[in-house]
Amino acid sequence: MSRYKRGLVFRTLFTLVLMIVVGMVVASPSNKWRLEVSSDADSAGDVVIRLTPEDGTPTDVRIAIPDDTGENHIAKLISDGLKAEVGETYHVEVDDGEDVLVKKRGGPDFDLQVIELTVKGTRIHAQHE
């Protein structure tokens, strides 16, 4: 095998191993998540939140956010949107005005990710508790 092919094989294997390791680090299911909403909306847009139970099928929830919406109202819109879509599976509530708590209801632990945010000026950080 030529030196070039050995290098290519090594880089390919290294990349695959790295992807697996990063995937393990990123995916860390928990029984409770907090979405921290920071700053008001400078534009209208959407937030898409993905909830993925361990060994389960992901559910994406899209929530529309109007222009000039305050962070507390954004948290309420997210809470209401999640309750409407997954309220039977997860307990959802607003905490401290600008945070949204999402807890499992007896099912498996789950991963929560903000996979899309098109609202300008607003940041949403997901962290497990």
GIDA-V979032 format. One record per residue. N is the residue number from 1. RES is the residue in one small letter. PHI is phi in whole degrees, -180 to 180 (none if undefined). Layout:
BEGIN
((N,RES,PHI) (N,RES,PHI))
END
This chain:
BEGIN
((1,m,none) (2,s,-71) (3,r,-60) (4,y,-61) (5,k,-67) (6,r,-62) (7,g,-64) (8,l,-65) (9,v,-62) (10,f,-61) (11,r,-63) (12,t,-65) (13,l,-63) (14,f,-60) (15,t,-63) (16,l,-64) (17,v,-63) (18,l,-61) (19,m,-63) (20,i,-66) (21,v,-63) (22,v,-62) (23,g,-61) (24,m,-69) (25,v,-72) (26,v,-69) (27,a,-82) (28,s,-137) (29,p,-57) (30,s,-144) (31,n,-92) (32,k,-152) (33,w,-127) (34,r,-122) (35,l,-103) (36,e,-98) (37,v,-97) (38,s,-125) (39,s,78) (40,d,-79) (41,a,-79) (42,d,-94) (43,s,-159) (44,a,-76) (45,g,178) (46,d,-126) (47,v,-123) (48,v,-117) (49,i,-114) (50,r,-108) (51,l,-112) (52,t,-128) (53,p,-68) (54,e,-53) (55,d,55) (56,g,-124) (57,t,-93) (58,p,-67) (59,t,-122) (60,d,-100) (61,v,-120) (62,r,-102) (63,i,-124) (64,a,-83) (65,i,-120) (66,p,-72) (67,d,-60) (68,d,63) (69,t,-93) (70,g,-72) (71,e,-61) (72,n,-66) (73,h,-70) (74,i,-61) (75,a,-60) (76,k,-66) (77,l,-63) (78,i,-64) (79,s,-59) (80,d,-63) (81,g,-65) (82,l,-67) (83,k,-58) (84,a,-66) (85,e,-92) (86,v,-132) (87,g,-61) (88,e,-78) (89,t,-96) (90,y,-129) (91,h,-90) (92,v,-125) (93,e,-151) (94,v,-88) (95,d,-130) (96,d,59) (97,g,82) (98,e,-111) (99,d,-113) (100,v,-121) (101,l,-101) (102,v,-127) (103,k,-124) (104,k,-72) (105,r,-113) (106,g,80) (107,g,-83) (108,p,-73) (109,d,-59) (110,f,-145) (111,d,-103) (112,l,-131) (113,q,-138) (114,v,-90) (115,i,-97) (116,e,-153) (117,l,-146) (118,t,-104) (119,v,-81) (120,k,-78) (121,g,88) (122,t,-103) (123,r,-119) (124,i,-131) (125,h,-112) (126,a,-101) (127,q,-145) (128,h,-86) (129,e,-103))
END
